[in-house]
């Protein structure tokens, strides 16, 4: 059975159709005091795939996912697989400062404790840490092929694909190699206490070149806006931006466009005006592989 969380009903319906499995919609309501109620009234199957992206407000989305999983285990569903297109709280994947929690670990430990056997997500912030906490039961899908497909007719052979920092270089490399383009990264430094981002000097030859910046998450858009402004100062021509998760807070899109970006696109792990790239086919492909091994 494919169980649709309230944030991912359309995606769950696609997965249900492609896998030819029963689609189950949950009963959901909010009590007057703000607490969440969830119920699954369908007859249970041996295995359930729960589809729930952790859209803002993330705490509410997480609680709904936890309650769905517990409801399924209460129905004696033996195997519960969680499909979480956007895994919130994943950016705090280590203790950067003394006294901090590892929120990624907290979320994954809770899911495992509730009885989830596998977690399937898309472009988690740090795959190495995700795998550390989930092992072989954590599957991270990368959307670089659908990003490359979207831009293959928009970028000339003289274009360059850039990561907004060195840590994200592998993502830019993956897209660039699929397009047969050069790739590089923009140097930046983030203050772990204040969150302030500063650009560092780096010699990038982008003069008269189109540029595609590829990132995992766009939240406030400040990093992308700063990068775009620096690229314009280096005489870049058209600047495009692609990301996996369009969180988009604090007028992020306005900030990005105001700094010279021509187009911003994202996958549909989160709903937004720029979520044009469907990750459903990738999820279906990996779920078929996953289920064939069980």
C-alpha positions as CSV (number, residue, x, y, z in Angstrom):
1,X,0.0,0.0,0.0
2,X,1.1,3.5,-0.8
3,X,0.2,5.9,2.0
4,X,0.0,9.6,1.1
5,X,1.0,12.1,3.6
6,X,-0.8,15.4,3.3
7,X,2.2,17.1,1.8
8,X,2.8,14.6,-1.0
9,X,-0.6,13.4,-2.2
10,X,0.1,13.9,-5.9
11,X,3.5,12.3,-5.8
12,X,2.0,9.3,-3.8
13,X,-0.7,8.9,-6.5
14,X,2.0,8.8,-9.3
15,X,4.0,6.2,-7.3
16,X,0.8,4.2,-6.7
17,X,-0.1,4.1,-10.3
18,X,3.4,3.3,-11.6
19,X,3.9,0.5,-9.0
20,X,0.3,-0.7,-9.5
21,X,-0.3,-0.6,-5.7
22,X,-3.2,0.5,-3.6
23,X,-3.2,4.3,-2.7
24,X,-4.3,5.1,0.8
25,X,-5.2,8.6,1.9
26,X,-5.0,9.4,5.6
27,X,-7.7,10.9,7.8
28,X,-6.2,14.1,9.3
29,X,-7.5,16.9,11.5
30,X,-6.3,19.5,14.0
31,X,-7.7,19.6,17.5
32,X,-8.7,23.1,18.9
33,X,-5.5,23.2,20.9
34,X,-3.4,22.7,17.8
35,X,-2.5,19.0,18.3
36,X,-2.6,16.7,15.2
37,X,-4.8,13.7,14.7
38,X,-4.1,11.0,12.1
39,X,-6.0,7.8,11.3
40,X,-5.6,5.1,8.6
41,X,-9.0,3.5,7.9
42,X,-7.9,1.2,5.0
43,X,-7.3,-2.5,5.5
44,X,-3.6,-3.0,6.0
45,X,-1.2,-4.8,3.7
46,X,2.0,-6.6,4.6
47,X,4.2,-3.7,3.4
48,X,3.5,0.1,3.3
49,X,5.4,2.9,1.5
50,X,4.7,6.3,3.2
51,X,5.3,9.3,1.0
52,X,5.7,12.6,3.0
53,X,7.9,15.5,2.1
54,X,8.8,17.6,5.2
55,X,7.6,20.9,3.9
56,X,7.4,23.9,6.2
57,X,6.2,24.0,8.9
58,X,8.7,21.2,9.2
59,X,7.8,20.3,12.8
60,X,4.1,19.6,11.8
61,X,5.2,17.6,8.8
62,X,7.5,15.5,10.9
63,X,4.9,14.8,13.5
64,X,2.4,13.8,10.8
65,X,5.0,11.4,9.4
66,X,5.7,9.9,12.9
67,X,2.0,9.4,13.5
68,X,1.4,7.7,10.2
69,X,4.3,5.3,10.8
70,X,3.0,4.5,14.3
71,X,-0.5,4.0,12.9
72,X,0.8,1.5,10.4
73,X,2.7,-0.4,12.9
74,X,-0.4,-0.5,15.1
75,X,-2.2,-2.1,12.1
76,X,0.6,-4.8,12.2
77,X,2.1,-3.7,8.9
78,X,5.4,-5.6,8.9
79,X,7.5,-3.4,6.7
80,X,7.3,0.4,6.5
81,X,9.4,2.3,4.0
82,X,9.5,6.1,4.3
83,X,9.9,8.1,1.1
84,X,10.8,11.6,2.2
85,X,11.6,13.8,-0.9
86,X,12.7,16.7,1.2
87,X,14.3,15.6,4.5
88,X,14.1,18.6,6.9
89,X,16.6,19.1,9.7
90,X,19.3,17.4,7.5
91,X,21.7,20.4,7.4
92,X,22.6,20.0,11.0
93,X,24.5,16.7,10.4
94,X,27.3,17.2,12.9
95,X,28.0,19.2,16.0
96,X,29.5,22.4,14.6
97,X,29.5,24.1,18.0
98,X,29.7,22.6,21.5
99,X,26.2,21.9,22.9
100,X,24.4,21.5,19.6
101,X,22.3,18.5,18.7
102,X,22.7,16.5,15.5
103,X,19.2,17.0,14.1
104,X,19.6,14.7,11.2
105,X,20.5,11.9,13.6
106,X,17.5,12.7,15.8
107,X,15.0,12.5,12.9
108,X,16.5,9.2,11.5
109,X,16.8,7.6,15.0
110,X,13.1,8.4,15.7
111,X,12.0,6.9,12.4
112,X,14.0,3.8,13.0
113,X,12.6,3.6,16.6
114,X,9.1,3.8,15.2
115,X,9.8,0.9,12.9
116,X,10.8,2.3,9.6
117,X,13.0,-0.2,7.7
118,X,14.3,2.1,4.9
119,X,14.4,5.8,4.3
120,X,14.4,7.0,0.6
121,X,15.2,10.7,0.2
122,X,16.3,13.1,-2.5
123,X,19.7,15.0,-2.5
124,X,20.2,15.0,1.2
125,X,22.5,17.7,2.4
126,X,25.4,15.4,3.4
127,X,25.1,11.9,2.0
128,X,28.1,10.7,3.9
129,X,26.5,11.6,7.3
130,X,23.1,10.3,6.1
131,X,24.7,6.9,5.3
132,X,26.6,6.9,8.6
133,X,23.3,7.1,10.5
134,X,21.2,4.9,8.1
135,X,23.7,2.5,6.5
136,X,22.4,0.4,3.7
137,X,18.8,1.3,4.8
138,X,19.3,4.9,3.6
139,X,18.9,5.6,-0.1
140,X,19.8,9.1,-1.4
141,X,18.6,9.9,-5.0
142,X,20.4,12.5,-7.0
143,X,18.4,14.6,-9.5
144,X,21.3,15.7,-11.5
145,X,20.1,13.8,-14.6
146,X,16.8,15.7,-14.8
147,X,18.6,19.0,-14.2
148,X,21.0,18.3,-17.0
149,X,18.1,17.3,-19.3
150,X,16.3,20.6,-18.6
151,X,19.3,22.7,-19.5
152,X,20.7,20.7,-22.4
153,X,19.1,23.1,-24.9
154,X,19.5,26.2,-22.9
155,X,23.3,26.3,-22.5
156,X,25.9,26.6,-25.2
157,X,29.1,24.6,-25.4
158,X,31.0,27.6,-24.0
159,X,29.0,27.5,-20.7
160,X,30.2,26.6,-17.3
161,X,28.5,24.8,-14.4
162,X,29.3,26.2,-10.9
163,X,28.8,25.1,-7.3
164,X,28.1,27.8,-4.8
165,X,30.9,26.4,-2.6
166,X,33.6,23.7,-2.7
167,X,31.5,21.2,-0.7
168,X,28.9,21.2,-3.5
169,X,31.4,20.7,-6.3
170,X,30.5,17.1,-6.9
171,X,26.9,18.1,-7.7
172,X,28.1,20.7,-10.3
173,X,30.5,18.1,-11.7
174,X,27.7,15.5,-12.1
175,X,25.5,18.0,-14.1
176,X,28.5,19.3,-16.1
177,X,29.7,15.9,-17.2
178,X,26.2,15.0,-18.4
179,X,26.2,18.2,-20.5
180,X,29.8,18.0,-21.6
181,X,30.7,21.3,-19.9
182,X,33.4,22.7,-17.6
183,X,32.7,23.0,-13.9
184,X,34.1,24.9,-10.9
185,X,33.0,26.4,-7.6
186,X,32.7,29.8,-6.0
187,X,34.6,30.2,-2.8
188,X,32.7,31.4,0.3
189,X,33.0,31.4,4.0
190,X,30.1,31.1,6.5
191,X,30.3,32.4,10.1
192,X,28.9,29.4,12.1
193,X,27.7,31.7,14.9
194,X,26.0,34.5,12.9
195,X,25.3,32.6,9.7
196,X,26.8,35.5,7.6
197,X,28.2,34.5,4.2
198,X,31.2,36.2,2.7
199,X,32.6,35.7,-0.8
200,X,36.3,35.0,-1.1
201,X,38.4,35.9,-4.1
202,X,38.7,33.2,-6.8
203,X,39.8,33.6,-10.4
204,X,37.0,32.3,-12.5
205,X,37.0,32.9,-16.3
206,X,33.3,33.5,-16.9
207,X,33.6,36.5,-19.2
208,X,31.0,36.2,-22.1
209,X,30.0,32.8,-20.8
210,X,26.6,31.5,-19.7
211,X,26.7,30.1,-16.2
212,X,24.5,27.5,-14.4
213,X,24.8,27.5,-10.6
214,X,23.6,24.1,-9.1
215,X,22.8,23.8,-5.4
216,X,20.8,21.5,-3.1
217,X,18.7,24.0,-1.1
218,X,17.7,27.5,-1.8
219,X,16.4,29.0,1.5
220,X,16.9,32.8,1.7
221,X,18.7,32.9,-1.6
222,X,21.5,35.1,-0.2
223,X,24.3,32.7,-1.2
224,X,23.0,32.5,-4.8
225,X,22.4,36.2,-5.0
226,X,25.9,36.9,-3.8
227,X,27.3,34.5,-6.3
228,X,25.3,35.9,-9.2
229,X,26.4,39.5,-8.3
230,X,30.0,38.4,-8.3
231,X,29.6,36.6,-11.6
232,X,28.0,39.7,-13.2
233,X,31.0,41.7,-12.0
234,X,33.2,39.2,-13.9
235,X,31.1,39.8,-17.1
236,X,29.2,36.6,-17.2
237,X,26.4,36.6,-19.7
238,X,23.2,34.6,-18.8
239,X,23.1,33.2,-15.3
240,X,20.8,30.2,-14.6
241,X,20.2,28.6,-11.2
242,X,19.0,25.0,-10.5
243,X,18.3,23.5,-7.1
244,X,16.7,20.4,-5.7
245,X,14.8,21.9,-2.8
246,X,13.1,25.2,-3.2
247,X,12.5,26.3,0.4
248,X,12.3,30.0,-0.6
249,X,11.9,32.2,2.5
250,X,12.3,35.9,3.0
251,X,11.6,36.9,-0.6
252,X,14.4,34.6,-1.9
253,X,13.3,34.6,-5.5
254,X,13.1,38.4,-5.6
255,X,16.6,38.6,-4.1
256,X,18.0,36.2,-6.7
257,X,16.4,37.8,-9.7
258,X,17.4,41.3,-8.6
259,X,21.1,40.2,-8.7
260,X,21.0,39.2,-12.4
261,X,19.8,35.6,-12.6
262,X,17.7,34.9,-15.7
263,X,15.9,31.7,-14.6
264,X,15.6,29.6,-11.4
265,X,14.3,26.0,-11.5
266,X,13.9,23.3,-8.9
267,X,12.5,19.8,-8.5
268,X,9.1,19.3,-7.0
269,X,10.3,17.9,-3.6
270,X,8.7,21.1,-2.3
271,X,5.9,23.1,-3.8
272,X,7.0,26.4,-5.3
273,X,6.6,28.6,-8.4
274,X,9.8,27.2,-9.7
275,X,9.3,23.5,-9.0
276,X,9.2,22.4,-12.6
277,X,11.3,19.2,-12.5
278,X,9.4,16.1,-11.4
279,X,11.4,13.6,-9.3
280,X,8.5,11.0,-9.3
281,X,10.1,8.9,-12.1
282,X,13.4,8.7,-10.1
283,X,11.5,7.7,-7.0
284,X,9.6,5.0,-8.9
285,X,12.8,3.6,-10.4
286,X,14.5,3.3,-7.1
287,X,11.5,1.9,-5.3
288,X,11.2,-0.8,-8.0
289,X,14.9,-1.7,-7.4
290,X,14.3,-1.6,-3.6
291,X,11.2,-3.8,-3.7
292,X,12.8,-6.3,-6.1
293,X,15.5,-7.1,-3.4
294,X,13.0,-7.7,-0.6
